[in-house]
């Protein structure tokens, strides 16, 4: 059996994060934080801010008194038994056993706030703000939050998710090592898909090859969007994942377009995979060249002290000059997702789209964000001509002097073996 060598977090990483959170509370005049985490099986682009505090299973609610340690409120008893087993094995657990509780409803949150004398406190809350793309109005259930506000009329609750997200963006050296490992797994998945793809096999075989490569490297949480066809205009999970139908058989002239959502140690990477099966249509080749131009423009602009909006506009410029259309943001933040390139939506080139209601464009989010070394971004430049759309790219870090590519392999149109 080959030994798996993987990066891990030290107690110093835990202390760094908790101290950053305490300093944030001091600056903002807060007595405590409440951080809501999304369900652990939610799919791509999850709201997992809770794991930054716990280094543990996602889907918990964190109450962090400024003068204490984080308290993890879990949805079901299995989380407690996971923690117990981790103690038995000698895992590096961050949350003390006495601070792990079952129940993350209003009653349990209220109980913890009362115990720590926070009934009249100033409390920062993560989960009230929008989180693109799945939660435009936040993730906290109305009934839960309404009950908390009613229970504590003298407390001052403040939305703190964006402020905490900004804390998390500057990755430490230990986190960068984890992100690099996740990115390497994503490349291995893409390579396995390239080696498997050929006319006559089904989509699920290519999909399985990619997932198997991830599992063999010691991660069990990748997600993937996947589509194949001569006119690759679709993006999303494979249709056989949600409809009762057989996976499609690949043919000569197809293009496989996939988006790998990698994750290792709760640090995310994203990889845009485009694989030509045989000779694709000339418009596919043309779209890939424009997407590469957008990618290179981003690399040249992603520099410390530059503004995120400058990078976003640089990655849109080649597309506008070529007259193509774009499916989504050319770039967005990772770890966590916050900054987002504007999407000038115009699908008029796609035949049949006129039968659907118009889709509004999306403005750039955090355009004035100043870039600092250690920030991580998903480069996903797309370009479409008619019904032929290509998206390329991977994960890129802001370096001290230049952008650091983690996935140049997927920053081009790949060719099936």
Secondary structure, DSSP 8 states (H G I E B T S, - for coil): ----------HHHHHHHHHHHHHHHHHHT-SEEEEE---TT--SS---HHHHHHSS-SS-EEEEETTS-EEEEESSTHHHHHHHHHHHHT----S-GGGEEE--SHHHHHHHHHHTT-TT-EEEEESSS-BTTTBTT-SS-HHHHHHHHHHTTTSEEEE-HHHHHHHHHS--HHHHHHHHHHHHHHHHHHHHHHHH--TTSBHHHHHHHHHHHHHHTT----EEEEEEESS----SS-GGGTSS----B--TTEEEEEEEEEEETTEEEEEEEEEEESS--HHHHHHHHHHHHHHHHHHHH--TTSBHHHHHHHHHHHHHHHT-B-SS-SEEEESS---B--B----TTSTTGGGS-----B--BSTT-B--TT-EEEE--EEEETTEEEE-B-EEEE-SSSEEES-GGGSS-EE--
